[in-house]
Amino acid sequence: MIKLENENRKKVFCLILQGYSPAEIPEELGISKKAVERFKYDILEILTLEINVTNNRFR
């Protein structure tokens, strides 16, 4: 399972939560747009897995 261990991945996640646009995040962090898209995909996967685990606990 992918985790938010990578510092840039954590920063991307925080900036998304703060409402930064996809164009602003690479500028803010000094990373490529492709890296941001990859991190966003990883974050979505993490959240989806966590939601599924939580839902299974309450069945």
C-alpha positions in Angstrom: 0.0 0.0 0.0 1.2 3.5 -0.8 1.6 5.8 2.2 2.2 9.5 2.6 5.8 9.0 3.6 7.2 11.1 0.8 7.5 14.7 2.0 6.4 16.2 -1.4 3.4 13.9 -1.4 2.4 15.2 2.0 2.9 18.8 0.9 0.8 18.1 -2.3 -2.0 16.7 -0.1 -1.9 19.7 2.3 -2.0 22.1 -0.6 -4.9 20.3 -2.2 -6.8 20.5 1.1 -6.0 24.3 1.3 -7.6 24.8 -2.1 -4.5 25.3 -4.3 -5.2 24.7 -8.0 -3.3 22.0 -10.0 -1.3 24.8 -11.7 -0.3 26.4 -8.4 1.0 23.3 -6.7 4.0 22.7 -8.9 5.0 26.4 -8.7 4.7 26.3 -4.9 6.8 23.2 -4.5 9.2 23.5 -7.4 8.2 20.1 -8.8 6.8 19.1 -12.2 3.1 19.0 -13.1 3.5 15.3 -13.8 4.8 14.6 -10.3 1.8 16.5 -8.8 -0.6 14.4 -10.9 1.2 11.2 -9.8 1.0 12.2 -6.2 -2.7 13.1 -6.6 -3.3 9.6 -8.0 -1.4 8.1 -5.1 -3.4 10.2 -2.6 -6.7 9.1 -4.1 -5.6 5.5 -3.9 -4.7 5.9 -0.2 -8.0 7.5 0.6 -10.0 5.0 -1.3 -8.3 2.1 0.5 -8.8 3.7 3.8 -12.5 4.3 3.1 -12.9 0.7 2.1 -11.2 -0.5 5.2 -13.3 1.7 7.4 -16.6 0.7 5.7 -15.7 -3.0 6.2 -15.2 -2.4 9.9 -18.8 -1.1 10.3 -20.5 -4.0 8.5 
